[in-house]
Amino acid sequence: MTKKFAIAALVPAAKFITYYAIQPIAYDLALHQILLDGTAIILTALVVARIYK
């Protein structure tokens, strides 16, 4: 179960690292986007799993 959380948290990393490399955005902004989008994915997955359980 921990591996699933780690994978879900790292999914947005590729997208936002690409954005960081292409667009001139601040490092802090890219880091916050990665962390918050990963958190949103995990929370959404937990809610959907709870609904369908």
C-alpha positions in Angstrom: 0.0 0.0 0.0 2.9 2.4 0.7 4.3 1.8 -2.8 1.0 2.9 -4.3 1.1 6.1 -2.3 4.6 6.8 -3.4 3.7 6.2 -7.0 0.6 8.4 -6.8 2.7 11.1 -5.2 5.3 11.0 -7.9 3.0 10.9 -10.9 2.7 14.7 -11.1 6.5 15.1 -10.7 7.2 14.3 -14.4 4.7 16.9 -15.6 5.8 19.7 -13.3 9.5 19.0 -13.8 8.9 19.3 -17.5 7.1 22.6 -16.9 9.9 23.8 -14.7 12.5 23.0 -17.5 10.5 24.7 -20.3 8.8 27.6 -18.6 10.6 30.1 -16.4 8.8 29.5 -13.1 10.2 29.6 -9.6 11.6 26.5 -8.0 9.3 26.9 -5.0 6.2 27.1 -7.3 7.2 23.9 -9.1 7.8 22.1 -5.8 4.4 23.2 -4.4 2.7 22.1 -7.5 4.2 18.6 -7.3 3.4 18.2 -3.6 -0.1 19.5 -3.7 -1.1 17.7 -6.9 0.3 14.5 -5.5 -1.7 15.0 -2.3 -4.8 15.7 -4.4 -4.4 12.4 -6.3 -4.0 10.5 -3.1 -7.0 12.0 -1.5 -9.1 11.5 -4.6 -8.0 7.8 -4.7 -8.9 7.3 -1.0 -12.4 8.9 -1.5 -13.1 6.8 -4.6 -11.9 3.6 -2.8 -14.1 4.4 0.2 -17.1 4.9 -2.1 -16.7 1.7 -4.0 -15.7 -0.4 -1.0 
